[in-house]
């Protein structure tokens, strides 16, 4: 018996493709809104990260209690 026959015999299996499509659609729209509504300065900083040296200011401040050794 083929795998497709097992799927066809299950009741309510048709809802899974619809749910996965909706999850993908919501995620895609969310990422699109993040890019469209995001601050240009933030994306400019991110685009220069691979080329920046360690002397520049970080994007966020370190608020954790962990202190790196040697600093």
C-alpha positions in Angstrom: 0.0 0.0 0.0 1.3 3.4 -0.9 1.8 6.3 1.5 -0.8 8.4 -0.3 -3.4 5.7 0.5 -2.8 6.1 4.2 -3.3 9.9 3.9 -6.5 9.5 1.9 -8.0 7.2 4.5 -7.5 9.7 7.4 -10.5 11.8 8.2 -9.8 15.6 8.5 -6.4 15.4 6.8 -7.4 18.1 4.3 -7.1 20.8 7.0 -3.3 20.5 7.3 -2.4 21.9 3.9 -4.7 24.9 4.6 -3.2 25.5 8.1 0.3 25.3 6.7 -0.6 27.7 3.9 -2.1 30.2 6.4 1.1 30.0 8.7 3.3 30.7 5.7 1.1 33.5 4.5 1.0 35.2 8.0 4.8 34.8 8.4 5.4 36.2 4.9 3.2 39.2 5.5 4.9 39.8 8.9 8.4 39.8 7.4 7.2 42.1 4.6 5.7 44.6 7.1 8.9 44.4 9.2 11.0 45.3 6.2 8.6 48.0 4.9 8.0 49.7 8.3 11.5 49.2 9.7 13.9 52.1 10.3 16.3 52.8 7.5 19.1 53.5 10.0 18.7 50.0 11.5 19.0 48.3 8.2 21.9 50.5 7.1 23.8 49.5 10.3 23.0 45.8 9.7 24.2 46.1 6.1 27.6 47.4 7.2 28.1 44.8 10.0 30.3 42.4 8.1 32.7 45.2 7.2 32.8 47.1 10.5 35.5 46.9 13.0 35.1 46.2 16.7 35.5 49.9 17.7 32.0 51.0 16.6 29.0 51.2 18.9 26.9 48.0 19.2 23.3 48.0 18.0 22.0 47.3 21.5 23.5 47.8 24.9 24.5 44.9 27.0 22.0 44.8 29.9 23.0 41.3 31.2 24.9 40.7 34.4 27.6 38.8 32.5 30.9 40.7 32.1 33.3 39.4 29.5 36.8 38.5 30.9 39.4 41.1 30.0 37.0 44.0 29.7 
